[in-house]
Amino acid sequence: MDDDDDAFMVEDDEDFDFDEDGDDDEEEEGVDLENKYYNAKALKEDNPEEALIEFQSVVDTENEQGKGEWGFKALKQMMKLCLAEENYPSVLKYYREVLTYMNVVSRNDSEKSINNILDRVSTVQDMQFLEQFYSITLAALDEAKNDRLSTKTNLKLAKLWLDRQEYARLLKILRPLYESCQNDDGTGDQRKGTLLLELYALEIQMYTDTKNNKKLKDLYKKCLDVRSAIPHPRIMGVIRECGGKMHMYEKEWEKAQTDFFEAFKCYDEAGSIQRIQCLKYLVLAHMLMESSINPFDSQETKPYKNDPEIVAMTDLVNAYHRKDIREFEKILRDNRKSILDDQFIRTYIDDVLKNIRASVLITLIKPYTRIELAFISKQLGIPLPDVEDLLVGLILDNKVHGRVDQINQRLELQEKTTDTLHYNALNKWTRNVDILYKTNLQKIAWPTSMVGV
């Protein structure tokens, strides 16, 4: 017996309860059907056509006595064989038969099978076939008045259209689902909070993909306002990740880092592989906000510090904190696939490079009152025009006090060259005042009656 059955099959070695009061002939027929089923299954690998004939024989034989478990199993195997051959008309034919067994097998078995079948079929690229398949499924579920499975099926179809960027079709499915989350008077049904968040998660991904930041913002606020839900952590991971990307578009690095961290924790709790990608986004936001804290110091992220997919980002953070620009660029070059293949990371990596170059430049010019641009160019490893652009930005931001002499190609600095010196002086003054205050406080004998005043 093949234990590694297809993804959409209910386990074949389940115990099925047969009527103990049946006569010996019925028991023998059950054994015969079981044997026929497993004989057919044994033919699948080497002779799929013969296997189809044998599975059909199982269905026909059982139907003489009435539909049952073995015919249900056989039809699913026939679907599997036809899917492998991309014989979609036959898949639809057998699937229609499978659906007629919904009132024959247990509700749990039928729902589990339909869910798994839909997951398997959704990988097919033939759009016409997919539309027919989902249409047949939804019609059967409506007839059976199985609202719960009908909603799940619509959510699967909505996810399918989202993944294929069929946004008009996605919205068409979401509208009636949103309506189902309302009471008759138009107010929100508090019992449907979890479903509402699932719908928001689908729509918010669409706005993230299309970079519609205005609608993304509005929807993100709605997501955080839902209080009557106990959503799956993966759903909250999706919402928080989209929120982080929204904040990145707005260059709100600290808020983005917070959302990416929350998303990472949700994905981690859900066991989703998206946690790795989200952790990369967290590291990206961390570097953009110029934090001196290592993002891998937290107990949630520390276990992933040496993950093969994350090692490059760990090295990148270390080089960033050391302000080792050459090592930073080398890591980017050597790990292009794991870092720069992601479009979202690639969008912001220039901002990170600008940050580290600016930091190195400010440290570099500290001892000087005048410095050649060619020298800065050599130290940073970037062309002269890029050096000029970087300096102009720093001067406009009051991080460098001076001017660029474009004729002589040098930077001329004022006495206070950078904000760093200015803030150092302020910090020193603040420390001295604090020391003076504490010293005087100790000299004063405060009356007891003054305590707490």
MOTALIN-V378613 format. One record per pair of residues at least 4 apart in sequence whose ideal C-beta (glycine too) atoms are under 7 Angstrom apart, sorted by the first residue. I is the first residue (numbers start at 1). J is the second residue. Records with the same first field share a line. If there is no record, write none. Layout:
# MOTALIN-V378613
I=J / J
This chain:
# MOTALIN-V378613
1=13 / 38
2=41
5=9 / 11 / 12
6=80
7=116 / 119 / 120
8=76 / 113 / 116 / 117 / 119 / 120
9=76
10=14 / 109 / 112 / 113
12=73
16=69
18=22 / 30
22=26 / 27
24=28
25=29
26=30
27=31
28=32
29=33 / 65
30=34
31=35
32=36
33=37 / 58 / 61 / 62 / 70
34=38 / 70
35=39
36=40 / 54 / 57 / 58 / 61
37=41 / 58 / 70 / 73 / 74
38=42
39=54
40=51 / 54 / 55 / 58 / 74
41=77
43=47 / 50 / 51 / 54
44=48 / 51 / 81
47=51
48=52 / 81
49=53
50=54
51=55 / 81
52=56 / 78 / 81
53=57
54=58
55=59 / 74 / 77 / 78
56=60
57=61
58=62 / 70 / 71 / 74
59=63 / 71 / 74 / 75
62=67 / 68 / 70 / 71
63=67 / 71
67=71 / 101 / 104
68=104
69=73 / 105
70=74
71=75
72=76 / 98 / 101 / 104 / 105
73=77
74=78
75=79 / 94 / 97 / 98
76=80 / 98 / 113
77=81
78=82 / 94
79=83 / 91 / 94 / 95 / 98
80=84
81=85
82=87 / 90 / 91 / 94
83=91
87=91
88=92 / 126 / 129
89=93
90=94
91=95
92=96 / 132 / 133 / 136
94=98
95=99 / 133 / 136
96=136
99=140
101=105 / 110
102=110 / 144
105=109 / 110
106=110
107=111
108=112
109=113
110=114
111=115 / 149
112=116
113=117
114=118 / 137 / 149
115=119 / 152
116=120
117=121
118=122 / 137 / 153 / 156
121=130 / 133
122=156 / 160
124=129 / 130
126=130
127=131
128=132
129=133
130=134
131=135
132=136
133=137
134=138 / 153 / 157
135=139
136=140
137=141 / 153
138=142 / 150 / 153
139=143
140=144
141=146 / 149 / 150 / 153
142=150
146=150
147=151
148=152
149=153
150=154
151=155 / 177 / 195
152=156
153=157
154=158 / 173 / 177
155=159 / 198
156=160
157=161 / 173
158=162 / 170 / 173 / 174 / 202
159=163 / 202
160=164
161=166 / 169 / 170 / 173
162=170 / 202 / 205 / 206
165=209
166=170
167=171 / 206
168=172
169=173
170=174 / 202 / 206
171=175
173=177
174=178 / 199 / 202 / 203
175=179
176=180
177=199
178=199
180=192
181=188 / 189 / 192 / 195 / 196
182=186 / 187 / 188 / 189
183=187 / 189
190=228
192=196
193=197 / 226 / 228 / 229
194=198 / 229 / 230 / 231
195=199
196=200 / 226 / 229
197=201 / 223 / 226 / 229 / 231 / 235
198=202 / 235
199=203
200=204 / 219 / 222 / 223 / 239
201=205 / 235 / 238 / 239
202=206
203=207 / 219
204=208 / 216 / 219 / 220 / 223 / 239 / 242
205=209 / 238 / 242
206=210
207=212 / 215 / 216 / 219
208=216 / 242 / 245
212=216
213=217 / 246 / 249
214=218
215=219
216=220 / 242 / 246
217=221 / 246
218=222
219=223
220=224 / 242 / 243 / 246
221=225
223=239
231=235 / 236
232=270
233=237 / 266 / 269 / 270
234=238 / 266 / 267 / 270 / 272
235=239
236=240 / 266
237=241 / 263 / 266 / 267 / 270 / 272 / 274
238=242
239=243
240=244 / 259 / 262 / 263 / 266
241=245 / 260 / 263 / 278
242=246
243=247 / 259
244=248 / 256 / 259 / 260 / 263 / 281 / 285
245=249 / 344
246=250
247=252 / 255 / 256 / 259
248=256 / 285 / 348
252=256
253=257 / 285 / 288 / 289
254=258 / 289
255=259
256=260 / 285
257=261 / 282 / 285 / 286 / 289
258=262
259=263
260=264 / 278 / 281 / 282 / 285
261=265 / 282
262=266
263=267 / 278
264=268 / 275 / 278 / 279 / 282
265=269 / 300
266=270
267=272 / 274 / 275 / 278
268=275 / 300
274=278
275=279
276=280 / 307 / 309 / 310
277=281
278=282
279=283 / 301 / 304 / 310
280=284 / 313 / 342 / 345
281=285 / 344
282=286 / 295
283=287 / 295 / 313 / 317
284=288 / 345 / 348 / 352
285=289
286=291 / 295
287=317 / 320 / 352 / 355
288=348 / 351 / 352 / 355
290=355
292=321
293=297
294=317 / 321
295=301 / 317
296=301 / 302 / 305 / 314
297=302
298=302
304=310
305=310 / 314
306=311
307=311
309=338
310=314
311=315
312=316 / 331 / 335 / 338 / 339
313=317 / 339
314=318
315=319 / 331
316=320 / 328 / 331
317=321
318=322
319=324 / 327 / 328 / 331
320=328 / 356
323=356 / 359 / 360 / 363
324=328
325=329 / 356 / 357 / 360 / 380 / 381
326=330 / 381
327=331
328=332 / 356
329=333
330=334
331=335
332=339 / 340
335=339
336=340 / 341
337=341
339=345
340=345 / 346 / 349
342=346
343=347
345=349
348=352
349=353
350=354
351=355
352=356
353=357
354=358 / 390
355=359
356=360
357=361 / 380 / 382 / 390
358=362 / 390 / 394
359=363
360=364 / 380
361=365 / 376 / 380 / 390
362=399 / 400 / 418 / 420
364=376 / 379
365=371 / 411 / 413 / 417
366=417 / 418
368=413
369=413
370=410 / 412 / 413
371=375 / 376 / 410 / 411
372=409 / 410
373=377 / 384 / 387 / 388 / 409 / 410 / 411
374=378 / 384 / 409
375=379
376=380 / 387
377=382 / 383 / 384 / 387
380=387
382=386 / 387
384=388
385=389
386=390
387=391
388=392 / 404
389=393
390=394
391=395 / 400 / 404 / 411
392=396 / 404
393=397
394=399 / 400
395=400 / 402
398=419
399=418 / 419
400=417 / 418
401=413 / 414 / 416 / 417 / 418
402=411 / 412 / 413 / 414 / 417
403=412
404=411
405=410 / 412
413=417
416=421 / 422
417=421
419=423
420=424
421=425
422=426
423=427
424=428
425=429
426=430
427=431
428=432
429=433
430=434
431=435
432=436
433=437
434=438
435=439
436=440
437=441
438=442
439=443
440=444
446=450 / 451
